[in-house]
């Protein structure tokens, strides 16, 4: 059973940085596309950033220039470096991965940007 385990969320002041990690376990196969989504209270879940196995990236406009997605294929792990954080970045961040045709989700990690 594939599991995605996220870490790195927390409370940070506006302008600060956080780095999220998500490791896929329970499989010998390399994840294909991996990504991060977020969901703020009362809003729909939205794509933040995605990365293919070949490291091509897609970054959502609200975070472009501030967030960087990367991955380590040897560890089946995806990262999200979040810089210049704003209060509107506050949300639960979910990791997502496609492994041999099936989509998996992490449990979510809370990111709160507040002074």
N, C-alpha and C positions, 0 to 999 in steps of 0.2 A: 504494500500500500504506500503510495507516494505521499509524503508529508512535506509541507512548506513551513519552515519555522523562521519567524521574523524576530528581529531585535533592533534596538537603537532608538526607539521613540522616547518621548519625554517632554518636559517643559523647557522652553527656551524663550529668551527675550527677543523682541523684534530686532532684526538685523543679525541675529545669531545663526549658528549652523548646527546641523545634525546629520548623522550618517545612518541610514537604515541598511540592514542586511537581511537577506532571505536565502536560506539554504534548503535545497531540495534533497530529501533523503528517502530511502526505501526503494531505490531504483538503481539499476546499473546503466540506464540509458541517459544520455545527455539531454537536458531540456532543450527544446527548440526555442521558440519565442518566450521571453520572460518579461514581466513588467510590473509596474506599480500603479495602483488605482487609489483613489481616496474618496471618502464620503463624509461630508460635514452634516451636522444635525439639520434635518428638514430638507436635505438636498439629495439628488441622485448620485450614485457612484459614478465617478468620472476617471478617465484615463489621465495619468500624470506623465508616464514615460514608459517606453517599451524598447526592447533590444532583441535582435535576432541572434542566433547561434554564431553568425558571422560578424556580430557586433555592429550592425547597422542600427541606428537609433531613431526613435520618433519621440519628440518632446512636445508636450502640450503648450500652447501659446502662453497661458498664465504663468508658467514657470520657466519658460525659455530664457536662457541666459543666467538663470539662478540655480537650477537643478541639473545634476549630471548623473546619468545612469551608466553603469558599467557591470561587467560580469567576469567571473573566473570560472571558465569551463572545467578546469581540473577539480573544482570543488562544487560544481553545480550550484553556484551562488551568484545572486544578483545584488547589486548595491545601488543605493540612491543617496548621493551627496546633495544635501539641501543647504544652500547658502542664502544670505540676505533674506531670511525668513520674515514673513509678514503675518499679521493676525489672521488674514483670510486664508492662510495655509493650514490653519487649525482644522484637523479632521482625523478620522481613523484611516490609516494607510494600510492597504492590503497588497500583498504580493500575489502574483499570478504566474503560472507557468504551463506550457503545453509540453506534455511528455507522451511520445508515441500516440498522438492523436487525441489524447484526453486532456481536459483543462482542470487544473487544480488551483485552489485558493489557500492562502494562509489565514490565520485566525484574526489578523489585524493588530496594528500597534498604534496607540494614541500619540499624536503629535499636537502639542498645544503651544501656541505662540502668544505670549502675553507678558506685559510688564507688571 
